[in-house]
Amino acid sequence: MLAAVKGYYDGTQIVMDEEERKHFTIGDEVIITILDKSNVQKTETRAEKRKRIINSDAYVISTGRTAEEIDGYLKELRDDRF
């Protein structure tokens, strides 16, 4: 028999509803799945660490131009090269 039951860990043992327990007899094989809902801290990647350590905004001066304006400016520079 394979059954999924809902239970709670009370600090020392797993407790489940009496109604759920009535489906089992002595010697039944059960499978216990532990659902970890704890707040697991995510480890930072190298890129995230660098971004946190180095404030790249300190080295960038915004011109206030839109992406289209910048693209147009670069195209103009390329065309005037020759």
C-alpha positions, 0 to 999 in steps of 0.5 A, a space after each residue: 500500500 502506498 499512501 500520502 498523508 499530511 502531518 506535522 513535526 512537533 519537535 520530536 515526532 511526526 504527528 498526523 490526523 487520527 483519520 489518516 492513521 486509521 488507513 494503516 495497519 501494523 507492518 505497512 510500509 510507508 514513505 515519508 517526504 519532508 517538505 522544507 519550507 524554511 527560509 533558505 538563504 540563497 548564496 550569491 554568485 560571483 557576478 552578484 558579489 561584484 555588483 554589490 561590491 563595485 558600484 558601477 553607477 559611480 563610473 557612468 555619467 548619464 547623458 539623458 539620451 534615449 537608446 534610439 538617439 544613441 544608436 542614431 549618433 553611433 550610426 552617424 559616427 560610422 557613416 562620417 568615418 570615410 
